[in-house]
């Protein structure tokens, strides 16, 4: 699995990570709400034991292997100049044009905090 990250998206990801350690994780939130699922980018302290790495042109992203079926083998992550979210797409799909980052570093169980439809 691979994600090609656009230059503006790289800048925004680096800004979100800051100077502290952390990993980016694609998380497909399907629980705790009445929607079909929301993709978020989590910033986590460390990988979960079963997480799989997604190759990128920045640093590897993580994904839970149970959620890989929601994604394509080759994807693009882009950002727009005047919009504070990311767009994840592939040649055959637009996964979302409103992906937000949620920094959950320091949380004891970050997945408990991501089971919400509203993303701040």
Secondary structure, 3 states (H helix, E strand, C coil): CEEEECHHHHHHHHHHHCCCCCEEEEEEECCCCCCCCEEEEEEECCCCCCCEEEEECCCCEEECHHHHHHCCCEEEEEECCCCCCEEEECCCCEEEEEEEEEECCCCCCHHHHCCCCCCC
